[in-house]
Amino acid sequence: MSIDWSTDIAIANLADEPALSDELGTLIERVEGSDAPPHIVLDFHEVSYVNSSNIAQLLRIRKVLDESGHRLVLCSVTDEVMSVMVVSGLHKLFLFAPDTLTAIASVQIEDTPAS
């Protein structure tokens, strides 16, 4: 599920339920158990729906990363999942990218110190 792209970025290719809840739970443990969690890119291309528990998990991951100055980027989000995000207003809270490479690039650009 999780692939470390670099020391600062982790990518998680998420699966549909019931594995999704377990994968997000593992990510929560990883970020909460770290003094310096990485930026996280979540690839949603295989996820066909999210439930309230999944949303709570995503919000928890986002909170921990925000507190540490790191980013959570959701990419390759399916139309079904995006519709839930839009209807619930969560599209305003999360960062989205069309694909994994764009998500990684956005994190790297944002993380680059100004000269």
N, C-alpha and C positions, 0 to 999 in steps of 0.2 A: 504494500500500500504506500508507504512513505519512502521517498527517495531523496537523499540529500544532494541537492544540486551543487551547493558549496557550503562553506562553514556558516554562512549567513542565510541561506535559503533552503527550505525543505518543500518538496512537491509531494502531494498526496493524490493519487489517482483513486477516487472514491468509487465504490460499488453501490448498487441499489440495496434497499433494505432486504434482509435484516442486517447485513454486514455494515451498512452505513452508520448505524448507531454505535457499533463496536469501534469502527475506525475513528469516528469523531471522539469517542471516549478515550482512545489511545492518544490522540493528538492533544486532548485536554491535559492528560497526565504528563505528556512531554513538555508542554509549554508551562504548566504550573510547577513542574519539578525542576525548572531550569532558571538559573540566575539571568541568563541571556538567551532567551528563546530565539530561534531564527525567524525570519520572515517566512510566511507560509502561503503557498499557492495550492488551492484546492481545485482539482480537475473534476468537474461534474458531468462529463460527457456520458457516463453510464447511469447517471441518477435520473430516474423518471419522476420521482416525487419526493417531497420532504414533509415530515410531520412536525407537530409542535415541539416534540422532544428534540428533533434534529435542529430546529431553529434555535431552541434554547442552548444547545451545545455550540452552535456557530456563534451565538452572541457571547457566550462565555470565552471562547477562544479569542474572539475579537477584542474583548475587554482586557484580557491578559496581555495580548500583543500591543494594544494601544498604550497600556501602562508602561511597557518596556520600550516604547518608541519604535516598534516594528509593525509591519503591515500584514494584513490578511487579504489575499486577492482570490476571488472566485472566478474560474474560467471555464469556458466551454459549457456554460449553463444551458440546459435544455429549455425549450419553450415552456414546458409544463412547470418546471421549477421556477423559471423567471416569472411566470404569471403569479405564482404564490408570493414571490418577493415584491412584485409590483402592487398586488392587491393589499398586502399587509403593510406596505410602506417601507419594507426592509431594503428595497433597491436604493434608498437614500442613505442607508447606513453602511452598506458593504461596497467594496471596490470590485469592479467586474472587468474582465478582459475577454476578448473573443477566443483566445487560445493560450496554451501554456507558454509558448515562447514570448508572446506579447506581455503576459503577466510577469514573467521573469525579467524582461527588459524594463518594465515599468518600475519594478522594485529596485533594480540596479540603478536606474537613472535617478530615482528619488533618493536613494541611499548614497549617491556620489556627492562628496563634499564640494561646495562651491570654491572656485579658485580665487 
